Amino acid sequence: MRESGYPVAMHPLATRRRSVTPRGGKATMAIGALLVVLALAGCGGAATPAPSGPASSGPAASGAGSGPTRIPILVDTQDPVGQTRFLFAMADQKNNPIGGPDLPVTVAFYDTAKSTTVPAGTYPATFVWAITGERGIYVANPDFAEAGDWIAEFTSTKDGLTEKTRVQFQVAAKSSTPTVGSMAPSTPTPTLADVGGDAHKISSDQNPDPSFYQVSESDALAQHKPFVLIFATPAFCQSRQCGPTLDAVKAFAATEPGITYINVEPYKLQYTNGSLQPVFDANGNLQPTDVTNTWGLLSEPWIFVVDKDGIVRGSFSLIFTTDELKAAVQAATQ
């Protein structure tokens, strides 16, 4: 599932249904293969094709007669009712990354129970480097009114060529994770005091920041300390994004020291022969910790920002922009 080079969901519970439909033509064999890629990116099976909408406007994209040349890949694990972060990547017909600041994308969302031709809303997407200069994803912030089957229509323009592609997905009735505005659960997390001050016994980060392991999440809540909680495992990350995201948080923390930072390994690990090792289940799979399950994570990495009253002020799966995290920290510390 990691062959495509895109961050994907890690948790066996992370399942979503997607399908992609080109505008103005039937899917070719190449697109059929990309359907498999889309299913892998979402860790779920393919769904029925998304219904077509009105004809595309502007010049036809190169290669449009044989299917779309810009393929959206949905990489988030769930989209609940309300405002959410909608994450996707863009690839060509050979599944090579093509997303970047030079490929602007807007996304129109259709509630299929109401209309497949009149969007419920249209939103610009912001491109964010996951690894600078190598790969990245887009973030849109739609507001979903109800659960059920929805369609996302992606419009991209480059070199004067406009292309539209539709993906069908499901909106969940509620989020599995604490949402912005909700109360954070109290969960004891490992600290340096538990392991004699050796951060390598509770963190798979090769260069752990000791300040990220000073305070347990439950103690931060009890002491009314605003905090940033990071679920990241650089050594065992299934999305291949934990290390870069954790490094980005460490760099951010150097500029925003007025809040507590807490990193947590999302999987069950044990310190053996001088290093942390996974504790696999009977089928040889990684096992989420009780903390991971309590927070309802379906993917990693994930970042939450919580204020002194225990209210979640920010929730970011996979990656974040500096502006996003800074705004959440300011809301948590004001």
Secondary structure, DSSP 8 states (H G I E B T S, - for coil): --TTSS----STT----BEEEETTS---HHHHHHHHHHHHHHTS-B-S-----S---SSB-TTGGGS-SSEEEE--S--BSEE--EEEEEE-TT--B--STTS-EEEEEEETTT-SSS-SEEEE-EEEEEETTTEEEEEE--EE-S-EEEEEEEEEEETTEEEEEEEEEEEBSS-SS--TTSB--------GGGGTT-GGGT---SS--GGGGSS-HHHHHHTT--EEEEE--TTT-SSS-HHHHHHHHHHHHHH--SSEEEEE-SB-EEEETTEEEE---TTS---B-HHHHHTT-SSSSEEEEE-TTSBEEEEEES---HHHHHHHHHHHH-
